[in-house]
Amino acid sequence: MSMIDHTHDQAARSFVASANGHADFPIQNLPLGIFAPQGGTARAGIAIGEMILDLDAVLAAGLLDGAAEEMAAAAEGGALNEALALGAGPRRALRHALFALLSEGSPEAARVPHMLHAAADCTLLLPARIGDYSDFYAGIQHATNVGALFRPDTPLLPNYKHVPIGYHGRASSVVPSGTDFRRPHGQRKPATETAPSFGPSRNLDYELELGIWIGPGNALGEPIPIAQAADHVAGFCLLNDWSARDIQGWEYQPLGPFLAKSFCTTVSPWIITPEAMAPFRAPQPPRPEGDPRPMDHLWDEADQAGGALDLDLEAWLETPGLAAKGLPAHRLTRGTALALYWTPAQLVAHHASGGCNLQPGDLLGTGTISTAEPEGWGSLLEITRGGRQPVTLPSGEVRRFLEDGDTVVLGARARREGFAGIGFGACRGGVTG
Ligand code: MN
């Protein structure tokens, strides 16, 4: 587990003025990403306040040495896969070097300003070439809410509390925040219709999830022991697993979701490192009385003691009607990552337990995160009870599911007394017709 050190000092300040008190990217965060400045090519960067530090330029200027230099060199080329593969040591060394470089009173401060770009003028890209993307179902309240729509008496299937449920998703259609997508077409067969038909999804939904970026990974056939699983997590992001519920309901049996999920998945572009999240780790909440203890290959005392993420999560809806009336975005969800039934390490260990090789830059989704309270439900499927109880917005608009022109924005904030809070930055996507 990551350690607390001087880079987590609440009093630390940067000479990049916008970083100080920044809700997402103060100097205590320093997330990694890939960006393109206006008219420039894709390169590695670090978010600092309202600016992005060009990591390639820092490297070229000779401002790094040792493992930090090795990490920055591996980050060249417009994708972070090789850097993520280096694991925690070089990642922490780079964090420490950049913390020193960007700190108030840094002796190199005068050399840095021309390496900074206003984030508003840059394009944020995917941080890695995603070889594989898998999505779990670790939000037990979400699984319960969805299961109850079909099986009110036994919402959870018998396997749920024993095995982290997941499926292999589609990597090619993972897009960075800010990318709009077209409403998917597919086969639909609602109970009210006698025959299936092909056409645009009528029940388009969002799913509020966290993404887990894989670091070093494992060789084919060599599982990752649970005690080492956290070493293979390179960081976290927000993930919106857009879902066409009507297509899903018709196609998913017996093999699971296919076209209902593969048309688009949106991630926030910054990789929030385990080092940045160190102050915000928490014990995995104890399982309710009577739930099975995780099997040995998923049980680690240190992971149980500090492997969960204490992270506030939100989902916001922007609509044409709200915009036309000058009204703010409508908050759909306010929840917490502590509602996950499995830790990130358990998801990694489980994924590799059969011998599947995880590779640097692979992406895992946690599954939709919903809390016990309705305000924390992480999809419209739950909020509107399958579309039966529509939401009326302050604009007067009514939503069962998403309409063309709607945009969903996910956000995440970590806070703890005595530490500078950090955020993940936005995970935004809009649906077009
Ligand atoms: Mn999902």
Boltz pocket constraint, residues with backbone or C-beta under 6 A from the ligand:
constraints:
  - pocket:
      binder: B
      contacts: [[A, 135], [A, 136], [A, 207], [A, 209], [A, 241], [A, 365], [A, 367], [A, 368]]
      max_distance: 6.0
